[in-house]
Amino acid sequence: MELPSIVEALLTSSDEPLPAEEIARLIRARAAEAEDSRARKIEEGESPAELPEWLTGIATLSSDQVIAAIAKLNHDYETSGRAFLLLERAKGWKLFTRPQYGDFVRHLFPGRKPERLSGPAMETLAIIAYRQPITKAAIEAVRGVACDGMLQKLLDRELVRIGGRAELPGRPLLYETTELFYEHFGIRSIDDLPNANELRRVKLPEAASESPTAPAAEEQLALSALHNRTDSASGPSENA
């Protein structure tokens, strides 16, 4: 057996994304299981055959080797014109259909129509994405308007969640993005957002009466560009 094929078998069988570290652990567990079985047979007086070379070779498998195997799989998919590829998201690696087949795949799910976010919702989401965890007061300080309705819409869409309470008077709620946010925008972490390092360093206004700052507008534009890109490509659909 070859490592890329083993990795492929695990990823096509798993209902959930798998991080490279978890894939490596699962493969090492199989090698350890085979070695334990051979050791038991020896203890029982049997003379088991030597373990195959490919099995002993994965006993110390690393996550870097798994990533190299995934790269080989994606190269093979690309050169053979397959309709899917492996992508890493926040929770790990998963098999997805290519974006150009999204119009066909959507017909499998007629009830799941893509819904674009409004400008105010996108602005609120951009502030949360770049500044999380963040309080409602801080969001309103940037936007200059109340955001209760927009926050509720984002919570209902499961793009935002409550991540705890701030160590401030009154212990206000903290808002942060969800795993669905990462899936929707096709990124692995906040660091993958456009201009993430620069925009996250800009100080937020402290008074709720202040007008939205230029960096806040830049955050919305950056996130909107990413949103438009995923919409135009239909986004990679999960390979069922």
FILUMBA-625505 format. One line per field, with one value per residue (C-alpha): residue number from 1; residue in one letter; x negated, y, z. Coordinates in steps of 0.02 Angstrom, whole numbers, plus 32768, in hexadecimal, padded with zeros to 4 digits. Each point is the difference from the previous one (the first is absolute). Layout:
N
tilo <- (NUM ...)
guke <- (A ...)
px <- (X ...)
py <- (Y ...)
pz <- (Z ...)
//
This chain:
240
tilo <- (1 2 3 4 5 6 7 8 9 10 11 12 13 14 15 16 17 18 19 20 21 22 23 24 25 26 27 28 29 30 31 32 33 34 35 36 37 38 39 40 41 42 43 44 45 46 47 48 49 50 51 52 53 54 55 56 57 58 59 60 61 62 63 64 65 66 67 68 69 70 71 72 73 74 75 76 77 78 79 80 81 82 83 84 85 86 87 88 89 90 91 92 93 94 95 96 97 98 99 100 101 102 103 104 105 106 107 108 109 110 111 112 113 114 115 116 117 118 119 120 121 122 123 124 125 126 127 128 129 130 131 132 133 134 135 136 137 138 139 140 141 142 143 144 145 146 147 148 149 150 151 152 153 154 155 156 157 158 159 160 161 162 163 164 165 166 167 168 169 170 171 172 173 174 175 176 177 178 179 180 181 182 183 184 185 186 187 188 189 190 191 192 193 194 195 196 197 198 199 200 201 202 203 204 205 206 207 208 209 210 211 212 213 214 215 216 217 218 219 220 221 222 223 224 225 226 227 228 229 230 231 232 233 234 235 236 237 238 239 240)
guke <- (M E L P S I V E A L L T S S D E P L P A E E I A R L I R A R A A E A E D S R A R K I E E G E S P A E L P E W L T G I A T L S S D Q V I A A I A K L N H D Y E T S G R A F L L L E R A K G W K L F T R P Q Y G D F V R H L F P G R K P E R L S G P A M E T L A I I A Y R Q P I T K A A I E A V R G V A C D G M L Q K L L D R E L V R I G G R A E L P G R P L L Y E T T E L F Y E H F G I R S I D D L P N A N E L R R V K L P E A A S E S P T A P A A E E Q L A L S A L H N R T D S A S G P S E N A)
px <- (8000 7FCA 8014 8068 807E 800C 801B 8083 805C 8008 803D 8085 8041 8006 809E 7F99 7F63 7F60 7F66 7F59 7FCC 809B 7FE4 7F4D 803C 8080 7F80 7F7F 8087 8019 7F44 7FFB 8096 7FA7 7F62 8061 8058 7F59 7FB6 8093 7FEA 7F48 802D 807A 7F75 8030 7F89 805A 7FC0 7FA0 806A 8000 7F88 808B 804F 7F61 7FDB 809A 7FDE 7FAE 8068 8002 8081 7F86 7FFE 80BE 8004 7F84 8073 8094 7F9D 7FDE 80B8 8032 7F7D 8046 80B3 7FCA 7FA0 808A 8089 8061 8094 7FC3 7F6A 7FC7 8008 7FCE 8080 8009 8023 7F8B 7FF8 809A 802E 805F 8044 7FAE 8059 8023 8075 8061 8092 801D 7FE7 807B 808D 7FE5 8035 8090 8033 7F56 7FF7 7F6B 8033 7F95 7FDF 803E 7F85 801F 7FF5 7F5D 7FBA 802D 7FB9 7F5F 7FE6 801D 7F90 7F6C 8011 8044 8025 805D 8090 809E 7FCE 7F5B 8058 8078 7F6E 7FB8 80A3 804B 80AC 8059 7FDC 807C 805F 7F65 7FB5 809E 8001 7F4B 8025 8097 7F95 7F81 7F73 7FE6 800D 7FEF 7F51 8008 8003 7F83 7FA5 8055 8086 80A3 7FA4 8040 800D 7F72 8024 7F94 800E 8034 7FBF 8088 7FB3 7F5B 805A 8068 7F6A 7F8D 7F78 7FA8 7FE9 8011 7F4D 803C 8070 7FC4 7F89 8021 7F5E 800C 80B8 7FFE 7F79 8069 8048 80BE 805D 8037 809C 809F 8022 7F67 8017 7FC4 7F46 7FA9 7FB0 80AF 8037 7F65 802E 80AB 7FB6 7F81 8083 807A 7F7D 7FE7 80BE 8014 7F75 8052 80AA 7FC0 7FAA 8098 7F86 7FBA 8091 7FE8 7FE8 808A)
py <- (8000 80B2 808E 8071 7F74 7FE4 80BA 8004 7F6C 8059 80A5 7FB2 7F98 808A 8068 808C 805B 7FB4 8065 7FBF 7FD7 7F93 7FA6 7FDA 7FC0 7F8C 7FB8 7FE8 7FAA 7F80 7FDD 7FEE 7F8B 7F90 7FFF 7FD4 7F72 7FBA 800F 7F9E 7F74 7FF4 7FF7 7F73 7F9E 8023 803A 808D 8047 80A3 809A 8046 808F 807C 7FDE 8016 809D 8059 7FD9 80AA 8062 80BE 8082 8048 7F59 8000 80AE 7FC6 7F6D 8075 806E 7F66 7FD2 80AF 7FFB 7F5A 8045 8098 7FA2 7F7F 8085 7FC3 8067 800B 8030 8002 80A6 802F 805E 8035 7F4F 7FA4 7FB3 7FCC 7FCD 8085 800A 8086 80A9 7FF3 7F6E 8062 8027 7F45 7FCF 8085 7F9F 7F76 807C 8066 8042 804B 80A1 8071 80A0 809A 806A 80B4 808F 8022 7F46 7FF1 8099 7FB8 7F56 8050 805B 7F60 7F99 8076 8033 7F65 7FE2 80A5 804C 804A 80AA 7FF9 7FCE 8091 8075 7FD4 8001 8098 7FAF 7F7B 7F50 7F93 7FCE 7FDB 7F9A 7F98 7FDF 7FC7 7F92 7FB5 7FDF 7FAB 806C 804C 7FB7 803A 7FD4 8030 80A0 808E 802B 80AB 804F 7FA6 7F6C 8025 7F73 7FE0 7FD6 7F97 7FA6 7F49 7F6B 8021 80AC 7FAE 7F84 8089 806D 7F6F 8028 7FA0 808A 80BB 8014 7FD0 809A 808A 807A 7FAA 8032 80B8 8019 7FA5 8075 809E 8043 8002 809E 8003 806C 7FBD 80AD 7FFC 7FE6 7F60 8007 7FE9 7F5C 7FBE 8028 7FA9 7F67 7FFA 8016 7F76 7F87 8032 7FDA 7F54 7FE9 8030 7F8A 7F6C 802E 800D 7F58 7FB4 7FC7 7F50 7F8D 7F6D 7F5E 7F8D)
pz <- (8000 7FDF 807C 7F8D 7FE8 80BC 801D 7F77 804E 80A8 7FB8 7F91 8091 8083 8016 804E 7FC6 8041 8033 7FC0 80B2 8019 7F5A 8032 80AA 7FB2 7F89 808A 8067 7F76 7FFB 80BE 7FFA 7F82 8069 809F 7FA7 7FC4 80AF 804B 7F82 802D 80BA 7FD7 7FAD 7F4D 7F78 7FA8 7F5D 8001 7FEE 7F4E 7FE1 7FD9 80AA 8064 7F9C 8043 80B6 8019 7F83 8016 7FD0 7F81 7FA6 8000 7FB3 7F7B 7FDA 7FF0 7F88 7F95 8001 7FC9 7F77 7FC4 8006 7F9C 7F7A 7FEA 7FF6 8098 803C 80B4 8069 80B5 805C 80B0 8066 80B6 803E 7F8A 7F52 7F9F 7F50 7F9D 7F50 7F95 7FF8 7F45 8023 8084 7F8C 7FE8 80B6 803C 7FAA 807F 8086 7FB6 80AB 8027 7F9C 801F 8059 7FF1 809A 8002 800A 80BA 8029 7F9E 8059 80AB 7FD1 7FC1 80A5 8063 7F8D 800A 80B8 8056 8089 8009 8063 7FB7 8043 7FA3 7F5F 8013 8024 7F57 7F9E 8057 8008 8067 7FC2 8061 7F64 7F99 808D 800F 7F44 8005 8097 7FA5 7F65 8074 7FBD 80AE 80AE 80B4 8039 80B7 8067 8008 80A1 8004 806E 7FE0 7FAF 7F4F 7F82 7F87 7F4B 7F8C 7F5A 7FEF 7FA0 7F80 7FE3 7FCF 7F8F 7FAF 7FD6 7FD6 807F 808A 8081 801A 7FC5 7F51 7FF6 7F89 8057 80A7 8056 7FD0 8025 80A8 8040 7FE6 80A4 800D 8035 80B5 7FFA 7FB4 7FB6 7F91 7F45 7FAB 7FE2 7F5A 8038 8029 7F4F 7FBF 8065 7FAF 7F52 801F 8041 7F75 7F7D 804C 8009 7F49 7FCF 8055 7FB8 7F4E 800F 8057 8085 8006 8028 8073 7FA6 8040)
//
